[in-house]
Amino acid sequence: MRASTGDRIIVESTRPGAVRRDGEIVGLHHEDGSPPYDVRWSDNDRITEYFPGPDARIHHYRHQDTYREPAPNALPDNET
């Protein structure tokens, strides 16, 4: 399992009636993105060190999705 800061970790419940938990990965302990992770949990906004088990999955946040290249024929802001 590999992650980057900003990725979302989702922990599925293995027991009936138990709640699914998710959070944002806010810190890495290893440069290669391997566990453990520092996770800010969405249910209580606390940050804990987390070692994912087999019931966890990562939704990768792709940084390039938030940035779009300008159109090739677009003028820079100072040339309008």
Buried (B, 14 or more C-beta within 10 A) or exposed (E): EEBBEEBBBBBEEEEEEEEEBBBBBEEBEEEEBEBBBBBBBEEEEEBEEBEBEEEBEBEEBEEEEEEEEEEEEEEEEEEE
